[in-house]
Amino acid sequence: MDLSTRIVVLLVPLVVLSAITVVYVKYISRVKFSELQQTVRDQDALEIEWSRLQLEQNTWSSSGRVENIARKKLGLVVPKANQTFYIKVK
């Protein structure tokens, strides 16, 4: 067997292995990119939910709403000046 035949016999499996590796790496790259896109979609959905929850919290904790519930449901009223006591701490 001459030198060129030996080189070809040696290089053909290496070229095939290299081609298989390129295909595998490209496949892994596409899978990871798909996972990244899904993660970005999940992040966007969570940000939307977070904004909605903040808006809901602001609505439920508005001072007017709290005062209205305190007056109507709990029967609370603003104390008069003679009902107010000040405590002095030394």
C-alpha positions in Angstrom: 0.0 0.0 0.0 1.5 3.3 -1.0 1.6 6.5 1.1 -1.3 8.3 -0.5 -3.6 5.3 0.0 -2.6 5.1 3.7 -3.3 8.8 4.1 -6.8 8.4 2.5 -7.6 5.4 4.6 -6.6 7.4 7.7 -8.4 10.6 6.8 -11.7 9.2 5.6 -12.8 8.0 9.1 -11.6 11.3 10.5 -13.7 13.3 8.0 -16.7 11.2 8.6 -16.3 11.6 12.4 -15.9 15.4 11.9 -19.1 15.5 9.8 -21.0 13.6 12.5 -19.7 15.9 15.2 -20.8 19.0 13.2 -24.3 17.6 12.8 -24.5 16.7 16.5 -23.3 20.1 17.6 -25.7 21.8 15.3 -28.6 19.7 16.7 -27.6 20.5 20.3 -27.4 24.2 19.3 -30.9 24.1 18.0 -32.2 22.3 21.1 -30.6 24.9 23.4 -31.9 27.8 21.3 -35.4 26.3 21.5 -35.0 26.0 25.3 -33.8 29.6 25.5 -36.8 30.8 23.5 -39.2 29.0 25.8 -37.4 30.5 28.9 -37.8 34.0 27.4 -41.5 33.3 26.8 -41.9 32.1 30.4 -40.0 35.2 31.7 -42.3 37.5 29.7 -45.4 35.7 31.0 -44.0 36.0 34.6 -43.3 39.7 34.1 -46.9 40.3 32.9 -48.2 38.3 35.9 -46.0 40.4 38.3 -47.3 43.6 36.8 -50.9 42.4 37.2 -50.3 41.4 40.8 -48.7 44.8 41.6 -51.7 46.6 40.1 -54.0 44.3 42.1 -52.1 45.0 45.3 -52.2 48.7 44.8 -56.0 48.5 44.2 -56.7 46.4 47.3 -54.5 48.5 49.5 -55.6 52.0 48.4 -56.2 54.2 51.4 -59.7 55.1 50.3 -60.7 51.5 50.1 -59.2 50.7 53.5 -60.9 53.6 55.1 -64.2 52.7 53.5 -64.0 49.1 54.8 -62.9 50.4 58.3 -66.0 52.7 58.4 -68.6 50.4 56.9 -67.6 46.9 58.0 -65.7 47.6 61.2 -67.6 50.7 62.4 -64.4 52.6 63.0 -64.4 56.4 63.2 -61.8 59.1 63.5 -61.4 59.9 67.2 -62.2 63.3 68.5 -59.6 65.5 70.0 -60.6 64.8 73.6 -60.3 61.0 72.8 -56.7 61.3 71.7 -53.9 60.5 74.2 -50.3 61.1 73.7 -47.7 58.9 75.3 -44.4 60.3 76.1 -41.5 57.9 76.3 -38.3 58.8 78.2 
